[in-house]
Structures are given as C-alpha cells and as structure tokens.
Amino acid sequence: MGDEVSKALEDGGFIINHVEPPKVFTSYYCSRTAKGGSEQQLLVTIIDNGPDADPNYRYMCNGTVMGKGAQGNPASSPESAVRLVMWHKLDE
C-alpha cells in the first residue's frame, strides 16, 4: 500500500522526502470548560518528531473538538508542548 500512496503523491506533483515521519507519542480523551461555560470533549494528541529532531522541536501537541483545533509551538518535552497549546482557539 505504501508504494501506491507514494506513486499517487508523486503523480500529484509532491516530492517525497525520505525522513522518518512524526509518530503519535500519546493521546488523551479529555474534557475542558469552554469560555462560555459549556463542557467540551476533546482529543489531545502529542506528536514525537523523533530522536533525530532538534531537541527543542521534538514534541508538539494539538487538541481537536467538533471540527475546531488548537496547537502550540514545538517543545523539548511533552509537558512543555502541552503548556504551549493555544487552548483559547477552541473557544472561537
């Protein structure tokens, strides 16, 4: 299947860089109270760019709820990545 996907991407004009893709480090189903007071159920995912990534940019975190998303800047640890997410974007 991977070769067929690669061919489809190349046919679409994409250039494939043969680097190790990011992997999901961990995921959580969570709830949070939105700005208006309602409860949101969301999926929080932490991505690991791998040991060969710049250590300051290894982890990223994003959250999604009902078609809305929030993400932060890359960080050196999963904990820092969670703290850098712009969670208020889920209230817009």
N, C-alpha and C positions, 0 to 999 in steps of 0.2 A: 504494500500500500504506500509506503514511503516514497518509492520511486515514482509512482503515479502522481503523487502530490507534488513532488519536485518537478516533474515534467509539466504539470498544469501551471505551477508558478512560473517556470521559465517561459512557457507559451504566453503567459500574461505579461511578459516583459520584466519580471522580477529577477534580480541577481541574488543567488543564494550564497550566503556567507557560511562556510562550514565551521561554525563555532558551536560549542555546547550551549544549547538553549537554556534559559532560566527554568527552574523547577519550582513547584509549589513546595515551600518549606513546611507550612501547616495552614489549616483553615479552621475557622470557628463560625458557628451559627450563634449570633448574639442578638440582644435587644438593646435599644437605647431610647431615651426620651428625646423626641424631636423638639425643636424650638417652640412649637405651638402646644406642646404638652402631650401629643399622641405618642404611642409606643411604636417603634419601628423594629421589624425583624430584619436582620441583615446578615450577609455573608462577608466575613473578614478573611482575606487571603494574604499570606506573607510569602513573597517570592524570594528565592535564593538564586542570585546570579552566579554562584559557584566560587570555588576557592581561587580560581584564576582571575576573578574580577578585582578591580581596585578595592581594597578593603573598606574604604569609605563609601563605596557604592554597591556593596554586596547585597543588601536586603532592601526590598520595597514592600509596602503594604497598601492594600486598597480595600474598600468596602463598597458593597452594592446593595441597594434596596429598591425594589419596584422600578427598575429602569434608570435609577439615579446612581451615580458613582462618586466616590471621593478617593483621592490618593495623595500620597505625600512624596517627599523627596527621598532619594536613596539614602541609606544609612549604614553604619558599620555593624549594627546588631539588630535583631528582630524587635527588641524592645524600643530602641530608638526609632525604628521605622514606623511602629505603631504610633508613637508620640508625634511624629511629623505629618500624619494624615490630616488633611483639612476637612474634618468631620462636618463642619458647618455647611459644606457643599450639599450634604444630604437634606438640608432644610430649605434649599432653594426651589 
